Amino acid sequence: MRVVLQRVTRGQVTVDGAVTGAVLHGYVALVGITHDDTAQIAEMMARKTAHLRVFDDEQGKMNRSLLDVQGGVLVVSQFTLYADTRRGRRPSLIDAARPEQAAPLVQVYADALAAEGVRPIAHGVFGAMMQVDIHNDGPVTIVLDSRDFI
């Protein structure tokens, strides 16, 4: 599982002209699922997301977690996080999990964030063509790969 966390002052997803999810202050989490991912991995990645200290304290040091600052998360599925660009000019997406496996695991990740106490949790629409509006704060962008933690 790969999660790209972008610390934001605002994040919003629009599908067919309608806003489907939005957060102020927190993360936009772009979530990619691969074939060997499990619910346990999604839960572990949610814990890492909730407790990662990348928000500023009073001295301007990244010392606070999402929970500390009471930030929200906009969860957006993104299968292209598993694009393989080593050969040719067209990325191979063979490492991305099929929708029937990926959609439930993206939901497990979102539910696990809520179980950690993160509020609000907003969502994109799995499989839809989405416009994602990201106001990156810092900018701070962190890439989490579950293979780094297991």
NORSULFEN-V397383 format. One line per field, one symbol per residue. burial: 1 if it has 9 or more other C-alpha atoms within 8 Angstrom, else 0. A space follows every 10 residues. Layout:
burial = ???
This chain:
burial = 1111111111 1111100011 1111111111 1111101010 1110111011 1111111000 0111111001 1111111010 1111100000 1010111000 1110110111 0111010111 1111100001 0001011001 1001110000
